[in-house]
């Protein structure tokens, strides 16, 4: 007999999986990199400058001050480039990519497994990616 799970059962397992992901090397590195960024005075100053310039850019755009907006955007780009040159920022961004890739891998694995289970459980064709009802109702499909 097949076990039927409730949404609550699935959410409980999802929480378990989330806890496991939170305890991976990728997430641990992300947290350490973020802590180092928060402790770095130069990084904090550059981020503060970026936030100030972003607010100015919004105001200039709102009031139609195109030349001032252009100059502010150029300053922003220069500071962002300077920030991106700092090794800990590069490591932090790479760790973001790795954590995101892990989450995508989990998501795709779940999605593929659910799809394959549906196909197999309905007597479908896994290679064609078709459920049993589609195989039975297609031209040339068996009518049994």
C-alpha positions as CSV (number, residue, x, y, z in Angstrom):
1,X,0.0,0.0,0.0
2,X,1.3,3.5,-0.9
3,X,1.7,6.0,1.9
4,X,-0.1,9.3,1.3
5,X,1.7,12.3,2.9
6,X,0.0,15.5,4.0
7,X,1.3,19.0,3.3
8,X,2.3,19.2,7.0
9,X,4.4,16.1,6.5
10,X,6.1,17.6,3.5
11,X,6.7,20.9,5.2
12,X,8.3,19.1,8.2
13,X,10.7,17.3,5.8
14,X,11.4,20.6,4.0
15,X,12.4,22.2,7.3
16,X,14.7,19.2,8.0
17,X,16.2,19.7,4.5
18,X,16.6,23.4,5.1
19,X,18.4,22.8,8.4
20,X,20.8,20.4,6.6
21,X,21.5,23.0,3.9
22,X,22.1,25.6,6.6
23,X,24.8,23.3,8.0
24,X,26.7,22.8,4.7
25,X,30.3,24.1,3.9
26,X,28.8,26.5,1.4
27,X,26.5,28.2,3.9
28,X,29.2,28.2,6.6
29,X,31.6,29.9,4.2
30,X,28.9,32.4,3.3
31,X,28.3,33.3,6.9
32,X,32.1,33.7,7.6
33,X,32.6,35.9,4.5
34,X,29.6,38.1,5.5
35,X,31.0,38.5,9.1
36,X,34.4,39.5,7.6
37,X,32.7,42.0,5.4
38,X,30.8,43.5,8.4
39,X,34.1,43.8,10.3
40,X,35.9,45.5,7.4
41,X,36.0,49.3,7.9
42,X,36.8,50.1,4.2
43,X,34.0,47.9,3.0
44,X,31.5,49.5,5.4
45,X,32.6,53.0,4.2
46,X,32.2,52.0,0.5
47,X,28.8,50.5,1.2
48,X,27.7,53.6,3.0
49,X,28.9,55.7,0.1
50,X,27.0,53.5,-2.3
51,X,23.8,53.8,-0.3
52,X,24.1,57.6,-0.2
53,X,24.7,57.9,-3.9
54,X,21.8,55.5,-4.7
55,X,19.5,57.8,-2.7
56,X,20.9,60.9,-4.6
57,X,20.4,59.1,-7.9
58,X,16.7,58.4,-7.1
59,X,16.2,62.0,-6.2
60,X,17.9,63.3,-9.3
61,X,15.9,60.9,-11.5
62,X,12.7,62.0,-9.8
63,X,13.4,65.6,-10.4
64,X,14.7,65.1,-14.0
65,X,18.2,66.3,-13.2
66,X,19.8,64.2,-16.0
67,X,23.4,65.6,-15.8
68,X,23.5,65.2,-12.0
69,X,22.1,61.7,-12.3
70,X,24.7,60.8,-14.9
71,X,27.6,62.0,-12.7
72,X,26.1,60.2,-9.7
73,X,25.8,57.0,-11.6
74,X,29.4,57.3,-12.8
75,X,30.5,57.7,-9.1
76,X,28.4,54.7,-8.1
77,X,30.0,52.6,-10.8
78,X,33.5,53.6,-9.7
79,X,32.8,52.8,-6.1
80,X,31.1,49.5,-6.9
81,X,34.1,48.5,-9.1
82,X,36.4,49.4,-6.2
83,X,34.3,47.3,-3.8
84,X,34.4,44.4,-6.3
85,X,38.2,44.4,-6.3
86,X,38.3,43.6,-2.5
87,X,39.1,39.9,-2.1
88,X,36.5,39.3,0.7
89,X,33.8,40.8,-1.6
90,X,34.8,38.4,-4.4
91,X,34.7,35.5,-2.0
92,X,31.4,36.6,-0.6
93,X,29.9,36.8,-4.1
94,X,31.3,33.4,-5.0
95,X,29.8,31.9,-1.9
96,X,26.4,33.5,-2.8
97,X,26.7,31.7,-6.2
98,X,27.5,28.4,-4.6
99,X,24.7,28.5,-2.0
100,X,22.3,29.5,-4.9
101,X,23.6,26.6,-7.0
102,X,23.0,24.2,-4.0
103,X,19.4,25.5,-3.6
104,X,18.8,25.1,-7.4
105,X,20.2,21.6,-7.3
106,X,17.8,20.6,-4.5
107,X,14.9,22.2,-6.3
108,X,15.6,20.5,-9.6
109,X,16.2,17.2,-7.9
110,X,12.8,17.3,-6.1
111,X,11.1,18.5,-9.3
112,X,12.6,15.7,-11.4
113,X,11.9,13.0,-8.8
114,X,8.3,14.0,-8.5
115,X,7.9,14.1,-12.3
116,X,9.6,10.7,-12.7
117,X,7.5,9.2,-9.9
118,X,4.3,10.4,-11.6
119,X,5.4,8.9,-14.9
120,X,6.4,5.5,-13.4
121,X,3.4,5.2,-11.1
122,X,1.0,5.8,-14.1
123,X,2.8,3.2,-16.3
124,X,4.2,5.9,-18.5
125,X,7.4,6.1,-20.6
126,X,10.2,7.6,-18.6
127,X,12.4,8.0,-21.7
128,X,9.7,9.9,-23.5
129,X,8.6,11.8,-20.4
130,X,5.0,10.8,-20.9
131,X,2.5,9.7,-18.2
132,X,0.6,6.4,-18.7
133,X,-2.6,8.2,-19.7
134,X,-0.7,10.1,-22.5
135,X,1.0,6.8,-23.7
136,X,-2.4,5.0,-23.7
137,X,-4.2,7.8,-25.6
138,X,-1.5,8.5,-28.2
139,X,-1.6,7.1,-31.7
140,X,0.2,3.8,-31.7
141,X,-0.2,3.5,-27.9
142,X,-1.6,0.3,-26.5
143,X,-5.3,0.3,-25.7
144,X,-5.2,-2.3,-22.9
